[in-house]
Amino acid sequence: MSEYTDKMSKAIEATEREFSKIRAGKASPAILNDVRVDYYGTPTPISQVAKVSVPEPRMLLVTPWEKTMVDPIEKAILAANIGVTPMKDGNCIRVSLPILTTERRQELAKIVRKHAEEGRVAIRNIRRDANDAIKKNKDLPEDEAKKQQDEIQKATDNAIAEIDRLLAEKEADILKV
């Protein structure tokens, strides 16, 4: 039973991570989380080769630990195709985030809704797996099986409500001008 609730909370966390990658009007270091830099032949997360800070509301400052990593980091940010253009500034890289247009905000809101629906589907799949496991267990008395199915449904409802809450927060953040 607890394994299924753990899986549901992991699905919520995965949805939350997807939401953090989508930028609203302000800069967040999470935007660069998926950027991989070629560090001596190994694709490495940007957070392991540089410090990412937010000096201004719409600017990220990437300061590499090694001066030789400035060019590879700049190339990696460009290759990530996240809608930003990095600019070298001495030993660091400035990434300014453009102002979002209304159309772009609506596109991002659609993407966020899609990620939320994927999270809901994942939770429903976990519920189905749990119910199948309960039905396959012939040693379980009928009233106990019904009780466990009710608990799974409550956990499912709570998880979906949490995703809906996260969706509402992110949509409001994106659509706020």
C-alpha angles and dihedrals in degrees: 000000000000091000089063094048088049090053090050092052089049089053089052090050091049090052090048090051090052089051092051091057091059110082123222120193095301134065121258128177087226088075088074096044094106095046111113119202123204099243107183091323097317123104102236130181112257091238089066096054101035146021114248115203137168109231093166133020093257101031136079122201116206113195113185120217088225123043091221090064096067095091097043091049092050090050092047093052090050092047092050088070095213095147099262133106118219120216123201113233107181108288095354140055125235118207112192117195116220121232110267117243121221091253092051091049089053091048090051090049089054090050091050091050089051091053090048091052090049088053091050091049091050090052092048089051090053089050090051091050091049093049091048090052091050092049092049092053101091092178091067116096114240096245091049091050090051090049092052092048089052090051091050090050091051091050089048092050091049093048093049090047089053091051090048090051092050090047092052091050094048094045091051089049092050098044094045109104 
